Amino acid sequence: MISFYKDPIRYRWLMLGIMGLIYFLACLHRISPTVIAKDLVNEFGADATALGLMASAYFYLYAAVQPPVGLLSDTIGPRRVVTIFTLISCLGCLVFGLAPNMLIAGVGRGLIGIGVGGIFVPGLKIFSGWYRQKEFAGITGIFLSLGNLGNLSASLPLTYLVLLVGWRLSFIGIGGASILLGVLAWIILRDKPEDKGWPPIVETTPLPSTPATHIPDGVSPGKRFGIIFKNSGFWVITLSYFFTGGPGLTFQGLWSVPYLIDIYGYTRLQAGGLLMIMPIGFIIGSPLIGFLADRLKTGRKGILLITVFPSLACWSVFFLAGGKPNPSFIIPLFFIMGFFGGGSLSLYMTILKEFFPPWLTGTAVGLMNPAAFLATALFQPFTGYLMDAVGRIGPAYPLKAYQQVFTVFFITMLIAYGLILFLKIPKIEQAEG
């Protein structure tokens, strides 16, 4: 352990581990409603629309804090941001675990969204100071994979925990873990190597040339936002990210377990086990595609098109099969959606970073990152409304209700894929010699 504190190359891996653990909990919260949906229905008498609104509180507030989180990461520093927001997520866990009704549960869920909303963007900001640009896509992929171990744990492991101690004690315990990680973040994280007395990480290849490259740090927030909003590439990639992230997070985070139980007749544990397939695919695909993107000669746009297409194909299977593919297709479909979904997310972040100079990356990512979560915040109650419009048959929703959901997902993925075709990525100037 002592060697980690003397070597900047090793120390950055220690920081990646701490950030990965914190992001692990953020992703666990993101997916957890699907596991406890039936518990909330039984305890509070909630319908699909109420569940969607409660679950979406996380995503609305997560999305809302991204611009200020990005700005704070560029000004007061990502270490402070991560510590403060991790402790806010702890408060949200306690409120949620002690909630007497759906309204207070929604408040707790919203506080969790605010808290974990201050993790991903400052994490990328830290990595941009500790890793070279040619390493960034791969490191982003590893970071996403570490976080998506939380998605994995929010399936079968969380199901077992809830069955063992109940959903309330489960979330109170997660709150306790958040306190510990907040303290560790303050002790271990550093914004850049210079904060530890080490020299800065030197780039071995030139950065993309942009008109704003030479604007000095310390400019006003309005100037920062103006540079970003005037870049057409920002809007294209943000809209594509919006339509890509919404369907996956909505299905995985809210309707996947009820869908498997209602339509295929699986038990709760069986459904939780199948839900693990998506994060397993994500954990494998995110770093693998990220590292390939760092090394392949093919342009990032081409790789992104190739990566997003399998997800579109999977949603088309659900759509064309009338909402009920052959049961033998579920595992490969879930794995492909996770594998290529994870890869595309790391590429979206990396491509956006290449549009802007280093001093603006935190703000830029902070403005783009809410897109998928805002989409999820809209899709969760909207799909719940569509399902309630069909109505339940006893305790379960019929196939027709889920057909409506898959139709929406398929259309939005088509839009996401089409937008990538309009993307123009800045060229990196070749080094002389």
ChimeraX attribute file (.defattr): number of C-alpha atoms within 10 A of each C-alpha:
attribute: neighborCount
match mode: 1-to-1
recipient: residues
	/A:1	8
	/A:2	7
	/A:3	9
	/A:4	14
	/A:5	14
	/A:6	12
	/A:7	11
	/A:8	21
	/A:9	14
	/A:10	14
	/A:11	22
	/A:12	23
	/A:13	15
	/A:14	17
	/A:15	21
	/A:16	20
	/A:17	15
	/A:18	18
	/A:19	26
	/A:20	24
	/A:21	19
	/A:22	28
	/A:23	27
	/A:24	25
	/A:25	26
	/A:26	26
	/A:27	22
	/A:28	22
	/A:29	24
	/A:30	28
	/A:31	27
	/A:32	23
	/A:33	24
	/A:34	26
	/A:35	28
	/A:36	21
	/A:37	20
	/A:38	18
	/A:39	16
	/A:40	19
	/A:41	16
	/A:42	11
	/A:43	11
	/A:44	13
	/A:45	13
	/A:46	18
	/A:47	18
	/A:48	25
	/A:49	19
	/A:50	21
	/A:51	23
	/A:52	26
	/A:53	23
	/A:54	25
	/A:55	30
	/A:56	30
	/A:57	25
	/A:58	29
	/A:59	29
	/A:60	21
	/A:61	23
	/A:62	24
	/A:63	25
	/A:64	20
	/A:65	19
	/A:66	29
	/A:67	21
	/A:68	16
	/A:69	28
	/A:70	29
	/A:71	25
	/A:72	19
	/A:73	28
	/A:74	21
	/A:75	15
	/A:76	11
	/A:77	20
	/A:78	28
	/A:79	22
	/A:80	19
	/A:81	23
	/A:82	28
	/A:83	24
	/A:84	17
	/A:85	23
	/A:86	29
	/A:87	21
	/A:88	22
	/A:89	30
	/A:90	28
	/A:91	20
	/A:92	26
	/A:93	29
	/A:94	23
	/A:95	24
	/A:96	27
	/A:97	22
	/A:98	16
	/A:99	16
	/A:100	12
	/A:101	14
	/A:102	20
	/A:103	14
	/A:104	16
	/A:105	23
	/A:106	23
	/A:107	18
	/A:108	26
	/A:109	29
	/A:110	25
	/A:111	26
	/A:112	32
	/A:113	30
	/A:114	27
	/A:115	28
	/A:116	29
	/A:117	32
	/A:118	31
	/A:119	25
	/A:120	27
	/A:121	29
	/A:122	31
	/A:123	26
	/A:124	26
	/A:125	26
	/A:126	25
	/A:127	23
	/A:128	23
	/A:129	20
	/A:130	25
	/A:131	18
	/A:132	16
	/A:133	23
	/A:134	16
	/A:135	16
	/A:136	22
	/A:137	29
	/A:138	24
	/A:139	24
	/A:140	26
	/A:141	29
	/A:142	24
	/A:143	26
	/A:144	25
	/A:145	28
	/A:146	25
	/A:147	25
	/A:148	31
	/A:149	22
	/A:150	26
	/A:151	30
	/A:152	26
	/A:153	23
	/A:154	30
	/A:155	29
	/A:156	21
	/A:157	16
	/A:158	21
	/A:159	23
	/A:160	17
	/A:161	15
	/A:162	18
	/A:163	13
	/A:164	11
	/A:165	10
	/A:166	15
	/A:167	20
	/A:168	16
	/A:169	17
	/A:170	17
	/A:171	22
	/A:172	20
	/A:173	14
	/A:174	18
	/A:175	25
	/A:176	15
	/A:177	15
	/A:178	25
	/A:179	18
	/A:180	14
	/A:181	21
	/A:182	22
	/A:183	14
	/A:184	16
	/A:185	22
	/A:186	15
	/A:187	11
	/A:188	15
	/A:189	24
	/A:190	21
	/A:191	21
	/A:192	24
	/A:193	18
	/A:194	14
	/A:195	11
	/A:196	14
	/A:197	9
	/A:198	12
	/A:199	11
	/A:200	14
	/A:201	16
	/A:202	11
	/A:203	11
	/A:204	10
	/A:205	14
	/A:206	12
	/A:207	21
	/A:208	17
	/A:209	16
	/A:210	14
	/A:211	9
	/A:212	15
	/A:213	14
	/A:214	10
	/A:215	12
	/A:216	8
	/A:217	12
	/A:218	11
	/A:219	9
	/A:220	9
	/A:221	13
	/A:222	8
	/A:223	11
	/A:224	19
	/A:225	16
	/A:226	11
	/A:227	14
	/A:228	20
	/A:229	14
	/A:230	10
	/A:231	12
	/A:232	14
	/A:233	20
	/A:234	21
	/A:235	16
	/A:236	18
	/A:237	22
	/A:238	24
	/A:239	19
	/A:240	23
	/A:241	27
	/A:242	24
	/A:243	24
	/A:244	27
	/A:245	22
	/A:246	23
	/A:247	25
	/A:248	21
	/A:249	22
	/A:250	29
	/A:251	22
	/A:252	23
	/A:253	27
	/A:254	25
	/A:255	24
	/A:256	21
	/A:257	28
	/A:258	24
	/A:259	23
	/A:260	21
	/A:261	19
	/A:262	18
	/A:263	15
	/A:264	14
	/A:265	12
	/A:266	16
	/A:267	14
	/A:268	18
	/A:269	18
	/A:270	16
	/A:271	22
	/A:272	27
	/A:273	16
	/A:274	20
	/A:275	29
	/A:276	23
	/A:277	23
	/A:278	27
	/A:279	28
	/A:280	21
	/A:281	24
	/A:282	32
	/A:283	26
	/A:284	20
	/A:285	28
	/A:286	31
	/A:287	25
	/A:288	20
	/A:289	25
	/A:290	26
	/A:291	22
	/A:292	15
	/A:293	23
	/A:294	19
	/A:295	13
	/A:296	10
	/A:297	9
	/A:298	11
	/A:299	12
	/A:300	17
	/A:301	18
	/A:302	12
	/A:303	19
	/A:304	23
	/A:305	16
	/A:306	14
	/A:307	21
	/A:308	22
	/A:309	17
	/A:310	17
	/A:311	24
	/A:312	22
	/A:313	17
	/A:314	19
	/A:315	25
	/A:316	20
	/A:317	17
	/A:318	23
	/A:319	22
	/A:320	14
	/A:321	13
	/A:322	16
	/A:323	22
	/A:324	21
	/A:325	14
	/A:326	10
	/A:327	9
	/A:328	8
	/A:329	13
	/A:330	17
	/A:331	15
	/A:332	14
	/A:333	21
	/A:334	22
	/A:335	23
	/A:336	21
	/A:337	26
	/A:338	27
	/A:339	27
	/A:340	25
	/A:341	26
	/A:342	30
	/A:343	33
	/A:344	29
	/A:345	24
	/A:346	28
	/A:347	25
	/A:348	21
	/A:349	24
	/A:350	23
	/A:351	20
	/A:352	19
	/A:353	23
	/A:354	19
	/A:355	25
	/A:356	26
	/A:357	18
	/A:358	18
	/A:359	21
	/A:360	25
	/A:361	26
	/A:362	30
	/A:363	28
	/A:364	28
	/A:365	28
	/A:366	29
	/A:367	25
	/A:368	24
	/A:369	24
	/A:370	24
	/A:371	25
	/A:372	26
	/A:373	28
	/A:374	21
	/A:375	24
	/A:376	29
	/A:377	26
	/A:378	19
	/A:379	23
	/A:380	30
	/A:381	22
	/A:382	18
	/A:383	24
	/A:384	22
	/A:385	20
	/A:386	18
	/A:387	23
	/A:388	15
	/A:389	12
	/A:390	15
	/A:391	16
	/A:392	14
	/A:393	9
	/A:394	7
	/A:395	9
	/A:396	13
	/A:397	20
	/A:398	17
	/A:399	17
	/A:400	15
	/A:401	21
	/A:402	24
	/A:403	20
	/A:404	17
	/A:405	25
	/A:406	24
	/A:407	17
	/A:408	16
	/A:409	25
	/A:410	22
	/A:411	16
	/A:412	21
	/A:413	27
	/A:414	18
	/A:415	16
	/A:416	23
	/A:417	21
	/A:418	13
	/A:419	19
	/A:420	20
	/A:421	13
	/A:422	13
	/A:423	17
	/A:424	13
	/A:425	15
	/A:426	16
	/A:427	13
	/A:428	13
	/A:429	11
	/A:430	10
	/A:431	9
	/A:432	6
	/A:433	3
